[in-house]
Amino acid sequence: MNKEELQWIINTLNDKATVIRGYAQMALQCDHPGWSKKYINSIIRQIDKIAALNALITSLYLGKDEENCDGGCGSVGLNNTASHSKYH
């Protein structure tokens, strides 16, 4: 992993954490149940994106067996975390 890739990962995780924090604050302050549900669903989507990024990091950089990735993990770019996670 080069420095640029590591910086991208750190920035992405920080961005996701900031979004989650904002949605959580809005959900706490919202009096309307429909909007609170919308904010909570947004939090869940952001957590799913973090999980996808973690799965990609594991498969690309922590020596996970390439055979378990159907030959695709080595060629998956860091910008394709969401589509990559759907299949793993």
MMTF fields as JSON, N, C-alpha, C and O atoms, coordinates in Angstrom:
{
  "mmtfVersion": "1.0.0",
  "mmtfProducer": "UNKNOWN",
  "numBonds": 351,
  "numAtoms": 352,
  "numGroups": 88,
  "numChains": 1,
  "numModels": 1,
  "chainsPerModel": [1],
  "groupsPerChain": [88],
  "chainIdList": ["A"],
  "bondAtomList": [4, 2, 8, 6, 12, 10, 16, 14, 20, 18, 24, 22, 28, 26, 32, 30, 36, 34, 40, 38, 44, 42, 48, 46, 52, 50, 56, 54, 60, 58, 64, 62, 68, 66, 72, 70, 76, 74, 80, 78, 84, 82, 88, 86, 92, 90, 96, 94, 100, 98, 104, 102, 108, 106, 112, 110, 116, 114, 120, 118, 124, 122, 128, 126, 132, 130, 136, 134, 140, 138, 144, 142, 148, 146, 152, 150, 156, 154, 160, 158, 164, 162, 168, 166, 172, 170, 176, 174, 180, 178, 184, 182, 188, 186, 192, 190, 196, 194, 200, 198, 204, 202, 208, 206, 212, 210, 216, 214, 220, 218, 224, 222, 228, 226, 232, 230, 236, 234, 240, 238, 244, 242, 248, 246, 252, 250, 256, 254, 260, 258, 264, 262, 268, 266, 272, 270, 276, 274, 280, 278, 284, 282, 288, 286, 292, 290, 296, 294, 300, 298, 304, 302, 308, 306, 312, 310, 316, 314, 320, 318, 324, 322, 328, 326, 332, 330, 336, 334, 340, 338, 344, 342, 348, 346],
  "bondOrderList": [1, 1, 1, 1, 1, 1, 1, 1, 1, 1, 1, 1, 1, 1, 1, 1, 1, 1, 1, 1, 1, 1, 1, 1, 1, 1, 1, 1, 1, 1, 1, 1, 1, 1, 1, 1, 1, 1, 1, 1, 1, 1, 1, 1, 1, 1, 1, 1, 1, 1, 1, 1, 1, 1, 1, 1, 1, 1, 1, 1, 1, 1, 1, 1, 1, 1, 1, 1, 1, 1, 1, 1, 1, 1, 1, 1, 1, 1, 1, 1, 1, 1, 1, 1, 1, 1, 1],
  "groupList": [{"groupName": "MET", "atomNameList": ["N", "CA", "C", "O"], "elementList": ["N", "C", "C", "O"], "formalChargeList": [0, 0, 0, 0], "bondAtomList": [1, 0, 2, 1, 3, 2], "bondOrderList": [1, 1, 2], "singleLetterCode": "M", "chemCompType": "L-PEPTIDE LINKING"}, {"groupName": "ASN", "atomNameList": ["N", "CA", "C", "O"], "elementList": ["N", "C", "C", "O"], "formalChargeList": [0, 0, 0, 0], "bondAtomList": [1, 0, 2, 1, 3, 2], "bondOrderList": [1, 1, 2], "singleLetterCode": "N", "chemCompType": "L-PEPTIDE LINKING"}, {"groupName": "LYS", "atomNameList": ["N", "CA", "C", "O"], "elementList": ["N", "C", "C", "O"], "formalChargeList": [0, 0, 0, 0], "bondAtomList": [1, 0, 2, 1, 3, 2], "bondOrderList": [1, 1, 2], "singleLetterCode": "K", "chemCompType": "L-PEPTIDE LINKING"}, {"groupName": "GLU", "atomNameList": ["N", "CA", "C", "O"], "elementList": ["N", "C", "C", "O"], "formalChargeList": [0, 0, 0, 0], "bondAtomList": [1, 0, 2, 1, 3, 2], "bondOrderList": [1, 1, 2], "singleLetterCode": "E", "chemCompType": "L-PEPTIDE LINKING"}, {"groupName": "LEU", "atomNameList": ["N", "CA", "C", "O"], "elementList": ["N", "C", "C", "O"], "formalChargeList": [0, 0, 0, 0], "bondAtomList": [1, 0, 2, 1, 3, 2], "bondOrderList": [1, 1, 2], "singleLetterCode": "L", "chemCompType": "L-PEPTIDE LINKING"}, {"groupName": "GLN", "atomNameList": ["N", "CA", "C", "O"], "elementList": ["N", "C", "C", "O"], "formalChargeList": [0, 0, 0, 0], "bondAtomList": [1, 0, 2, 1, 3, 2], "bondOrderList": [1, 1, 2], "singleLetterCode": "Q", "chemCompType": "L-PEPTIDE LINKING"}, {"groupName": "TRP", "atomNameList": ["N", "CA", "C", "O"], "elementList": ["N", "C", "C", "O"], "formalChargeList": [0, 0, 0, 0], "bondAtomList": [1, 0, 2, 1, 3, 2], "bondOrderList": [1, 1, 2], "singleLetterCode": "W", "chemCompType": "L-PEPTIDE LINKING"}, {"groupName": "ILE", "atomNameList": ["N", "CA", "C", "O"], "elementList": ["N", "C", "C", "O"], "formalChargeList": [0, 0, 0, 0], "bondAtomList": [1, 0, 2, 1, 3, 2], "bondOrderList": [1, 1, 2], "singleLetterCode": "I", "chemCompType": "L-PEPTIDE LINKING"}, {"groupName": "THR", "atomNameList": ["N", "CA", "C", "O"], "elementList": ["N", "C", "C", "O"], "formalChargeList": [0, 0, 0, 0], "bondAtomList": [1, 0, 2, 1, 3, 2], "bondOrderList": [1, 1, 2], "singleLetterCode": "T", "chemCompType": "L-PEPTIDE LINKING"}, {"groupName": "ASP", "atomNameList": ["N", "CA", "C", "O"], "elementList": ["N", "C", "C", "O"], "formalChargeList": [0, 0, 0, 0], "bondAtomList": [1, 0, 2, 1, 3, 2], "bondOrderList": [1, 1, 2], "singleLetterCode": "D", "chemCompType": "L-PEPTIDE LINKING"}, {"groupName": "ALA", "atomNameList": ["N", "CA", "C", "O"], "elementList": ["N", "C", "C", "O"], "formalChargeList": [0, 0, 0, 0], "bondAtomList": [1, 0, 2, 1, 3, 2], "bondOrderList": [1, 1, 2], "singleLetterCode": "A", "chemCompType": "L-PEPTIDE LINKING"}, {"groupName": "VAL", "atomNameList": ["N", "CA", "C", "O"], "elementList": ["N", "C", "C", "O"], "formalChargeList": [0, 0, 0, 0], "bondAtomList": [1, 0, 2, 1, 3, 2], "bondOrderList": [1, 1, 2], "singleLetterCode": "V", "chemCompType": "L-PEPTIDE LINKING"}, {"groupName": "ARG", "atomNameList": ["N", "CA", "C", "O"], "elementList": ["N", "C", "C", "O"], "formalChargeList": [0, 0, 0, 0], "bondAtomList": [1, 0, 2, 1, 3, 2], "bondOrderList": [1, 1, 2], "singleLetterCode": "R", "chemCompType": "L-PEPTIDE LINKING"}, {"groupName": "GLY", "atomNameList": ["N", "CA", "C", "O"], "elementList": ["N", "C", "C", "O"], "formalChargeList": [0, 0, 0, 0], "bondAtomList": [1, 0, 2, 1, 3, 2], "bondOrderList": [1, 1, 2], "singleLetterCode": "G", "chemCompType": "PEPTIDE LINKING"}, {"groupName": "TYR", "atomNameList": ["N", "CA", "C", "O"], "elementList": ["N", "C", "C", "O"], "formalChargeList": [0, 0, 0, 0], "bondAtomList": [1, 0, 2, 1, 3, 2], "bondOrderList": [1, 1, 2], "singleLetterCode": "Y", "chemCompType": "L-PEPTIDE LINKING"}, {"groupName": "CYS", "atomNameList": ["N", "CA", "C", "O"], "elementList": ["N", "C", "C", "O"], "formalChargeList": [0, 0, 0, 0], "bondAtomList": [1, 0, 2, 1, 3, 2], "bondOrderList": [1, 1, 2], "singleLetterCode": "C", "chemCompType": "L-PEPTIDE LINKING"}, {"groupName": "HIS", "atomNameList": ["N", "CA", "C", "O"], "elementList": ["N", "C", "C", "O"], "formalChargeList": [0, 0, 0, 0], "bondAtomList": [1, 0, 2, 1, 3, 2], "bondOrderList": [1, 1, 2], "singleLetterCode": "H", "chemCompType": "L-PEPTIDE LINKING"}, {"groupName": "PRO", "atomNameList": ["N", "CA", "C", "O"], "elementList": ["N", "C", "C", "O"], "formalChargeList": [0, 0, 0, 0], "bondAtomList": [1, 0, 2, 1, 3, 2], "bondOrderList": [1, 1, 2], "singleLetterCode": "P", "chemCompType": "L-PEPTIDE LINKING"}, {"groupName": "SER", "atomNameList": ["N", "CA", "C", "O"], "elementList": ["N", "C", "C", "O"], "formalChargeList": [0, 0, 0, 0], "bondAtomList": [1, 0, 2, 1, 3, 2], "bondOrderList": [1, 1, 2], "singleLetterCode": "S", "chemCompType": "L-PEPTIDE LINKING"}],
  "groupTypeList": [0, 1, 2, 3, 3, 4, 5, 6, 7, 7, 1, 8, 4, 1, 9, 2, 10, 8, 11, 7, 12, 13, 14, 10, 5, 0, 10, 4, 5, 15, 9, 16, 17, 13, 6, 18, 2, 2, 14, 7, 1, 18, 7, 7, 12, 5, 7, 9, 2, 7, 10, 10, 4, 1, 10, 4, 7, 8, 18, 4, 14, 4, 13, 2, 9, 3, 3, 1, 15, 9, 13, 13, 15, 13, 18, 11, 13, 4, 1, 1, 8, 10, 18, 16, 18, 2, 14, 16],
  "groupIdList": [1, 2, 3, 4, 5, 6, 7, 8, 9, 10, 11, 12, 13, 14, 15, 16, 17, 18, 19, 20, 21, 22, 23, 24, 25, 26, 27, 28, 29, 30, 31, 32, 33, 34, 35, 36, 37, 38, 39, 40, 41, 42, 43, 44, 45, 46, 47, 48, 49, 50, 51, 52, 53, 54, 55, 56, 57, 58, 59, 60, 61, 62, 63, 64, 65, 66, 67, 68, 69, 70, 71, 72, 73, 74, 75, 76, 77, 78, 79, 80, 81, 82, 83, 84, 85, 86, 87, 88],
  "secStructList": [7, 7, 2, 2, 2, 2, 2, 2, 2, 2, 2, 2, 2, 2, 2, 2, 2, 2, 2, 2, 2, 2, 2, 2, 2, 2, 2, 2, 2, 7, 7, 7, 2, 2, 2, 2, 2, 2, 2, 2, 2, 2, 2, 2, 2, 2, 2, 2, 2, 2, 2, 2, 2, 2, 2, 2, 2, 2, 2, 2, 2, 1, 7, 7, 7, 4, 4, 4, 4, 6, 6, 7, 4, 4, 4, 7, 7, 4, 4, 4, 2, 2, 2, 2, 2, 2, 6, 7],
  "xCoordList": [0.864, 0.0, 0.909, 1.82, 0.646, 1.464, 0.831, -0.281, 1.553, 1.116, -0.199, -1.047, -0.378, -1.61, -2.827, -3.9, -2.66, -3.759, -4.124, -5.301, -3.108, -3.357, -4.049, -4.963, -3.626, -4.262, -5.713, -6.58, -5.99, -7.359, -8.223, -9.348, -7.696, -8.441, -8.742, -9.873, -7.744, -7.935, -8.962, -9.852, -8.848, -9.816, -11.23, -12.192, -11.357, -12.675, -13.298, -14.479, -12.52, -13.045, -13.429, -14.458, -12.621, -12.954, -14.219, -15.059, -14.362, -15.573, -16.815, -17.835, -16.725, -17.872, -18.231, -19.41, -17.222, -17.479, -18.157, -19.044, -17.744, -18.354, -19.812, -20.671, -20.088, -21.466, -22.327, -23.447, -21.81, -22.558, -22.856, -23.979, -21.878, -22.069, -23.163, -24.012, -23.147, -24.149, -25.555, -26.494, -25.705, -27.024, -27.505, -28.693, -26.611, -27.004, -27.49, -28.478, -26.801, -27.225, -28.588, -29.433, -28.809, -30.106, -31.21, -32.312, -30.928, -31.934, -32.31, -33.475, -31.321, -31.599, -32.46, -33.29, -32.262, -32.962, -34.302, -35.086, -34.556, -35.762, -36.961, -36.883, -38.068, -39.292, -40.21, -41.181, -39.917, -40.769, -40.242, -39.096, -41.045, -40.571, -40.117, -39.174, -40.77, -40.389, -38.991, -38.202, -38.694, -37.372, -36.314, -35.203, -36.648, -35.69, -35.334, -34.171, -36.344, -36.104, -35.207, -34.319, -35.429, -34.605, -33.144, -32.235, -32.916, -31.553, -30.889, -29.711, -31.639, -31.086, -30.739, -29.706, -31.584, -31.267, -30.006, -29.221, -29.814, -28.601, -27.37, -26.316, -27.5, -26.397, -26.044, -24.869, -27.046, -26.816, -26.099, -25.18, -26.507, -25.841, -24.364, -23.509, -24.062, -22.674, -21.852, -20.697, -22.443, -21.743, -21.501, -20.444, -22.46, -22.271, -21.105, -20.352, -20.956, -19.842, -18.512, -17.522, -18.479, -17.25, -16.928, -15.768, -17.935, -17.721, -17.19, -16.323, -17.699, -17.215, -15.756, -14.962, -15.409, -14.02, -13.119, -12.028, -13.562, -12.776, -12.58, -11.494, -13.624, -13.51, -12.515, -11.74, -12.538, -11.605, -10.177, -9.279, -9.955, -8.619, -8.112, -6.958, -8.978, -8.599, -8.203, -7.176, -9.015, -8.736, -7.518, -6.799, -7.282, -6.174, -4.849, -3.796, -4.889, -3.655, -3.273, -2.158, -4.152, -3.826, -3.685, -3.808, -3.428, -3.067, -4.188, -3.933, -5.431, -6.527, -6.307, -5.804, -6.671, -6.492, -7.25, -8.462, -6.543, -7.139, -8.192, -9.113, -8.079, -9.044, -10.443, -11.424, -10.559, -11.865, -12.519, -13.668, -11.813, -12.345, -12.74, -12.998, -12.792, -13.144, -12.244, -12.687, -10.984, -10.017, -10.176, -9.472, -11.078, -11.323, -10.735, -10.642, -10.337, -9.899, -8.647, -8.541, -7.722, -6.477, -6.649, -5.811, -7.699, -7.886, -8.916, -9.21, -9.465, -10.488, -9.814, -8.936, -10.228, -9.686, -10.337, -11.433, -9.678, -10.211, -11.493, -12.266, -11.75, -12.97, -14.175, -15.288, -13.979, -15.059, -15.487, -15.935, -15.364, -15.66, -17.11, -17.383, -18.044, -19.457, -19.832, -20.496, -19.413, -19.773, -19.028, -19.573, -17.804, -17.025, -17.666, -17.714, -18.155, -18.698, -19.998, -20.336, -20.726, -21.986, -21.77, -22.662, -20.587, -20.343, -19.496, -19.224, -19.061, -18.216, -18.819, -18.243],
  "yCoordList": [-1.168, 0.0, 1.228, 1.346, 2.126, 3.326, 4.424, 4.276, 5.505, 6.597, 7.218, 7.563, 7.364, 7.944, 7.068, 7.575, 5.763, 4.851, 4.894, 4.903, 4.919, 4.998, 6.306, 6.315, 7.403, 8.693, 8.68, 9.235, 8.05, 7.946, 7.172, 7.575, 6.057, 5.242, 6.039, 6.03, 6.725, 7.518, 8.613, 8.815, 9.316, 10.378, 9.832, 10.442, 8.701, 8.091, 7.694, 7.954, 7.071, 6.686, 7.913, 7.905, 8.956, 10.192, 10.833, 11.309, 10.849, 11.404, 10.634, 11.232, 9.305, 8.476, 8.727, 8.812, 8.846, 9.107, 10.459, 10.595, 11.45, 12.775, 12.744, 13.351, 12.039, 11.912, 11.19, 11.616, 10.108, 9.36, 10.252, 10.255, 10.999, 11.901, 12.929, 13.195, 13.5, 14.493, 13.917, 14.524, 12.745, 12.108, 11.734, 11.864, 11.277, 10.925, 12.157, 12.088, 13.273, 14.51, 14.962, 15.393, 14.867, 15.251, 14.321, 14.78, 13.015, 12.069, 12.349, 12.229, 12.724, 13.042, 14.288, 14.367, 15.257, 16.533, 16.564, 17.498, 15.56, 15.543, 15.038, 14.021, 15.767, 15.368, 14.524, 13.946, 14.452, 13.73, 12.306, 12.133, 11.284, 9.897, 9.498, 8.719, 10.017, 9.678, 10.179, 9.467, 11.403, 11.959, 11.27, 11.032, 10.944, 10.211, 8.878, 8.475, 8.199, 6.917, 7.117, 6.303, 8.189, 8.48, 8.702, 8.199, 9.446, 9.69, 8.402, 8.172, 7.565, 6.302, 5.387, 4.717, 5.348, 4.558, 5.075, 4.289, 6.38, 6.964, 6.547, 6.278, 6.493, 6.035, 4.596, 4.255, 3.764, 2.354, 2.231, 1.422, 3.02, 2.984, 3.375, 2.758, 4.391, 4.809, 3.724, 3.493, 3.068, 1.974, 0.824, 0.194, 0.542, -0.489, -0.142, -1.025, 1.142, 1.572, 1.385, 1.006, 1.646, 1.412, -0.075, -0.459, -0.91, -2.359, -2.828, -3.701, -2.26, -2.62, -2.219, -2.967, -1.053, -0.597, -1.518, -1.872, -1.907, -2.829, -4.172, -4.749, -4.675, -5.94, -5.82, -6.742, -4.696, -4.482, -4.402, -4.995, -3.684, -3.581, -4.963, -5.306, -5.751, -7.106, -7.937, -8.614, -7.888, -8.733, -8.27, -9.096, -6.97, -6.465, -6.394, -6.642, -6.064, -5.712, -6.603, -6.492, -7.477, -8.292, -9.764, -10.63, -10.044, -11.385, -12.396, -13.596, -11.946, -12.897, -13.7, -13.168, -14.936, -15.834, -15.325, -15.119, -15.122, -14.622, -15.573, -15.123, -16.883, -17.833, -17.572, -17.883, -17.01, -16.724, -15.489, -15.183, -14.786, -13.566, -13.77, -12.793, -14.992, -15.296, -14.563, -14.189, -14.358, -13.732, -12.246, -11.654, -11.599, -10.189, -9.247, -8.051, -9.71, -8.801, -8.019, -6.833, -8.654, -7.967, -6.821, -5.92, -6.825, -5.769, -4.733, -3.812, -4.864, -3.928, -2.662, -2.714, -1.525, -0.248, 0.209, -0.239, 1.095, 1.579, 2.363, 2.477, 2.908, 3.666, 2.775, 3.28, 1.47, 0.542, -0.266, -1.402, 0.28, -0.49, -0.919, -2.051, -0.075, -0.423, -1.566, -2.512, -1.493, -2.561, -3.838, -4.926, -3.741, -4.91, -5.639, -6.869, -4.908, -5.544, -6.295, -7.217, -5.928, -6.603, -8.073, -8.896, -8.403, -9.749, -10.561, -11.726, -10.007, -10.735, -10.728, -11.294],
  "zCoordList": [0.0, 0.0, 0.0, 0.82, -0.924, -0.956, -0.099, 0.409, 0.044, 0.911, 0.435, 1.258, -0.868, -1.406, -1.122, -0.794, -1.247, -0.951, 0.529, 0.89, 1.372, 2.809, 3.171, 3.996, 2.565, 2.826, 2.366, 3.042, 1.216, 0.73, 1.716, 2.013, 2.226, 3.185, 4.446, 4.93, 4.977, 6.197, 5.963, 6.789, 4.855, 4.549, 4.38, 4.848, 3.722, 3.522, 4.851, 5.084, 5.722, 7.032, 7.856, 8.532, 7.809, 8.523, 7.967, 8.73, 6.651, 6.033, 6.464, 6.809, 6.444, 6.845, 8.31, 8.651, 9.177, 10.597, 10.792, 11.635, 10.022, 10.115, 9.678, 10.318, 8.595, 8.11, 9.145, 9.429, 9.703, 10.721, 11.919, 12.423, 12.375, 13.513, 13.21, 14.06, 12.023, 11.646, 11.602, 12.118, 10.986, 10.931, 12.332, 12.629, 13.187, 14.555, 15.318, 16.049, 15.148, 15.808, 15.294, 16.079, 13.99, 13.437, 13.932, 14.232, 14.021, 14.491, 15.944, 16.323, 16.756, 18.16, 18.315, 19.22, 17.435, 17.557, 16.824, 16.992, 16.027, 15.195, 15.993, 16.682, 15.886, 16.57, 15.684, 16.173, 14.422, 13.479, 13.298, 12.882, 13.599, 13.506, 12.103, 11.957, 11.082, 9.709, 9.367, 8.746, 9.777, 9.514, 10.357, 9.884, 11.612, 12.458, 11.813, 11.801, 11.279, 10.6, 9.383, 9.129, 8.63, 7.463, 7.869, 7.208, 8.943, 9.416, 9.885, 9.611, 10.589, 11.077, 9.908, 9.937, 8.884, 7.69, 6.999, 6.468, 7.005, 6.428, 7.224, 6.647, 8.536, 9.386, 9.038, 8.9, 8.899, 8.563, 7.217, 7.083, 6.219, 4.904, 5.022, 4.387, 5.827, 5.997, 6.694, 6.338, 7.675, 8.359, 7.389, 7.435, 6.515, 5.487, 4.561, 4.151, 4.231, 3.377, 4.086, 3.459, 5.384, 6.155, 6.179, 6.029, 6.366, 6.361, 5.011, 4.959, 3.919, 2.581, 2.413, 1.841, 2.905, 2.826, 3.642, 3.194, 4.826, 5.648, 4.956, 5.017, 4.297, 3.57, 2.419, 2.162, 1.739, 0.635, 1.136, 0.538, 2.215, 2.793, 3.183, 2.925, 3.804, 4.2, 2.995, 3.013, 1.947, 0.787, -0.011, -0.573, -0.065, -0.873, -0.128, -0.714, 1.144, 1.827, 2.99, 3.5, 3.423, 4.584, 4.234, 5.1, 2.962, 2.54, 2.482, 2.583, 2.322, 2.164, 0.88, -0.109, 0.9, -0.236, -1.452, -1.39, -2.557, -3.794, -4.359, -5.04, -4.093, -4.637, -4.102, -4.778, -2.909, -2.32, -2.921, -2.605, -3.77, -4.37, -5.824, -6.528, -6.286, -7.676, -8.662, -9.748, -8.29, -9.173, -9.335, -10.153, -8.59, -8.809, -7.787, -8.065, -6.633, -5.571, -5.944, -5.63, -6.594, -6.907, -7.871, -7.906, -8.648, -9.633, -9.208, -9.97, -8.013, -7.561, -7.062, -6.2, -7.607, -7.158, -5.879, -5.541, -5.164, -3.899, -4.074, -3.122, -5.248, -5.475, -5.746, -5.888, -5.821, -6.13, -4.912, -5.066, -3.719, -2.516, -2.446, -2.047, -2.81, -2.676, -3.607, -3.184, -4.883, -5.814, -5.481, -5.666, -4.998, -4.637, -3.461, -3.454, -2.474, -1.27, -1.543, -0.801, -2.575, -2.881, -3.205, -2.999, -3.713, -4.187, -3.237, -3.527, -2.109, -1.154, 0.219, 1.149]
}
